[in-house]
């Protein structure tokens, strides 16, 4: 008998072994809870999104790029859904966080960026999509300088007056512009006027973002004068404090001038002006 010929009994045994192996594999997949229709491994209902059969427009921000149809057990876990925003940063020692809302605005944002660059510090910019899409060069400059670009909705609406679909559009479109421009979607968002609601927390989490409020409001949007803005920052300075200012939405020359005064003072007082490296988990 030639060496490449096989005894009929042995061939039958190999076919039986292959069939048994296939049956075992099918049983293994069936036992995987990630494959059970409408069921998540944790027992919770499946998350909304493309995998749930919801219609998705081509212009809509992709909630889970490249993983929309993967089994749930292999999808990245979304951040916990908060019930209130972070108001200060813990665990950063004598660090303080400076934040600027409503931009970018070519009249004021470049001057703020120059001041931050002069003192080699980083800040957070919560941008509105309708401003960002017209000033992508400023978004790139922010990212190149190491600043954190956050989401401040598209058109600065009062969020509690929006439907869930409206909240998703406002946040999603802005995240899309930021990601397409700087290569990374925002990890933080802030509700206009500090007006949060359940939908903003849940949809923000679905988009991979954490909510950040503030500790010190400079009230610079009222244009109270440079001295008044500086005084509020001095009075509220402290470890973990988050300072709210604006680089758009009105005449922000006072905000620009105030930063030039209080930033070196904070540094001389031993404060470290910093940004969160990543959004907290848990």
Secondary structure as UniProt FT lines:
FT   TURN            3..4
FT   HELIX           8..31
FT   HELIX           33..35
FT   TURN            37..38
FT   TURN            41..42
FT   HELIX           50..52
FT   TURN            58..59
FT   TURN            63..69
FT   HELIX           72..74
FT   TURN            93..94
FT   STRAND          95..101
FT   TURN            106..108
FT   HELIX           109..118
FT   TURN            119..120
FT   STRAND          124..127
FT   HELIX           129..132
FT   TURN            133..134
FT   HELIX           136..144
FT   TURN            145..146
FT   STRAND          148..151
FT   HELIX           159..161
FT   HELIX           164..182
FT   STRAND          188..189
FT   HELIX           192..194
FT   HELIX           198..206
FT   TURN            207..208
FT   STRAND          210..212
FT   STRAND          216..217
FT   HELIX           220..222
FT   HELIX           226..236
FT   TURN            239..240
FT   STRAND          241..246
FT   HELIX           253..268
FT   TURN            269..270
FT   STRAND          272..273
//
